[in-house]
Amino acid sequence: MTQSFAKIPAAKIPAAKIPATVITGFLGAGKTTLVRHILANAGGRRIAIIVNEFGSLGVDGNLLKGCGFAACADDDIVELANGCLCCTVADEFLPTMEALLDRPTQPDHIVIETSGLALPKPLLKAFDWPSVRARITVDGVIAVVDGPAVADGRFADDPDLVEQQRTEDAAVDHDNPLAEVFEDQLNAADLVILNKTDLLADGAAALLAAEIAGKLPRAVQVVQAREGRVDATVLLGLNAAAEDDLASRPSHHDSVDGEHEHDDFDSFPVEIAEADAPDTLLAKLKAVALRHDILRIKGFVPVRGKPMRLAVQGVGQRFSHHFDQPWPAGAERVGHLVVIGRSGIDRAAIAADIAG
């Protein structure tokens, strides 16, 4: 997952929520070129770019790192390549989004480029996560289509390379046929970019655009483009609030009970006394997380004899910690953790185990 900042000349969406745009499409469709086009035409608003790629390719991040734009410095790029977003929502995407939101200077808009195999709908459901929903809204989903590939019935420019990408990553827990992934991408879209139209025969682009529009579950514009050259004011500011409009975005996974569901969860705070040592504390929290099938534990805890507070982050059985800043002068040395799990978790038992 890659993170970069740029400026976009568009009127800010008023509100406490930061708008996010999800860009989806197969490997080679032109998603990264579209992102580079946004960066090249930056100027006005601060934008965070998050790019997800996995397997051994490692191409997209390098392309953005070498973009050469003043607003796209290499140290603003952070890659995460541990699986497609729809399969690693809790482990990778949500912690990354939370870290982005906790930065001293927040972006005005977030653009998320998914991997070619990611199913958009599970990612949209992730925006209902308690720590994200109150602060971010999905401005829109943009599906980038490889015009020549789709015209030839291939969906992706190099299907063999897409399949190689799938087989190289054990974290991918879905094996949908490419046709189904393609349909899921289109069904989730608020805007479809029919790319590489300069490589199509005269008149073919218009016919293909009409064919795609006719298959969409709702009225969505299909914009023809070459090299991702679409005005940023067209791409951003759709105001779709897609996280509240999931029913109109059918997916092949809708009928699979429980698969790729990320919206059935609960969260609550827990007070915790001063810890004797970080290692002892983390061992206890790991045991509690395992016992109660907890998804996330995060917060701050005082450690005996230490003037700094201990920041704790846990995802399943993976925990990290560091001393981040001095404990406030005069403040009671009591820690506060937030526990996040599936709905129905036993709050009282979890709180007792953490305090015990």
Secondary structure, DSSP 8 states (H G I E B T S, - for coil): -EEEEEE--S----SSSEEEEEEE--TTSSHHHHHHHHHHT--SSEEEEEEB--TT---HHHHHHT---TT--GGG---B-SS-GGGSIIIIIHHHHHHHHTSSS--SEEEEE--TT--HHHHHHHTTSHHHHTTEEEEEEEEEEEHHHHHTT-SSS-HHHHHHHHHH-TT------HHHHHHHHHHT-SEEEEE-GGGS-TTHHHHHHHHHHHHSSS--EEEE-STT---HHHHS-----GGG-GGGS--TTTTSTTTT----EEEEEEEE--BS-HHHHHHHHHHHHHHHTEEEEEEEEEBTT-SEEEEEEEETTEEEEEEEEE--TT----EEEEEEEETT--HHHHHHHHH-
